[in-house]
Amino acid sequence: MADSGINWVAEERSGHCAVLVGNHLYVWGGYVTYENNEVYLPNDEIWVYEIESGVWQRKPMKGELPRPMSGSCAACLNGIMYIFGGYDDLGYSNEEEEMFWGWNYDIHVFDPNLNIWYQPTTRGMPPRPRAAHACATLGNKGFLFGGRILETRINDLHCLNLDTWTWSGEITIKGVRPQGRSWHTLTPVTDDQLFLFGGLSAESQPLSDAWIYNVGAAEWRQLEHCPRNRPRLWHTACLGKEHEVMVFGGSKDDLLSYDSGHCNDVLIFQTQPYSLFRLCLDCIAKNSTVLQNQLPWLPHQLFSQVQKKITFWVSAGHQEK
């Protein structure tokens, strides 16, 4: 891919896919609504967000391109971004000939070494068939939360052992739990914790609540310091190197009734304490106007990191005067 220059803000979108590699967030696809029409975003470009500086770049793509789609899913393996399925003007796509409508609970696995799909035989009690749920993996276990079953949005949690392909059945939760939802995200943040954000409630209300699930304790804990006025659904969420979760895009409205609230901002949720080094960088960058005469004294590598943080906080509008 060739660099086409710096663009400060990526386009608004929902139903896109995103992966995080190193310090960069890669975003592809999705759609926006223009004059009551769904417009699929270009399939020949990837937007790249540098976490440290907060700067966006648009990268043109070459080769055999996927069709412009929304609702695709993506994963990164060994530096390669895999994109599967999605929806466009021709309908739902899985790059196969046969398609069908309906909810299911099938498990399909793609082997990147052999470039083949296979369907393992599972055991135990599987979740009920559903759509618009969220999944995440921790070690050899895959977790599934919520989703839509016909006209109901639920809040059950299930676990699949990826070694034995055995379902846990619905996990018994101690204490409070998030309300039912669809179009949310579930992100692993530590070896035994999952981060849940946003979605659409059973009452068709966009949600902005955030929760942490502790696997060992089988307990949910709601995060109180998160913004309550930034609802998102059909967004993406990726984990940063200091356990912060970066949410990009999505919609702030109910897509089923008012499909014009697409977003292009990045929300950052801190799930663990930042390192002392990170805190110092942020403090210096926020106060760079006061410290501008001292900054050139810093070692070259440290000065470069400070400059990126200054760019980040200036673009975010949080630099101190």
PyMOL commands that set and color helices and strands:
alter all, ss='L'
color gray80, all
select helices_A, chain A and resi 276-286+288-291+295-297+300-316
alter helices_A, ss='H'
color red, helices_A
select strands_A, chain A and resi 17-21+24-28+31-34+37-40+45-50+55-60+73-77+80-84+86-88+91-93+109-111+116-118+134-138+141-149+152-161+166-167+181-182+185-190+193-201+206-214+219-222+236-239+244-248+266-270
alter strands_A, ss='S'
color yellow, strands_A
deselect
rebuild
show_as cartoon
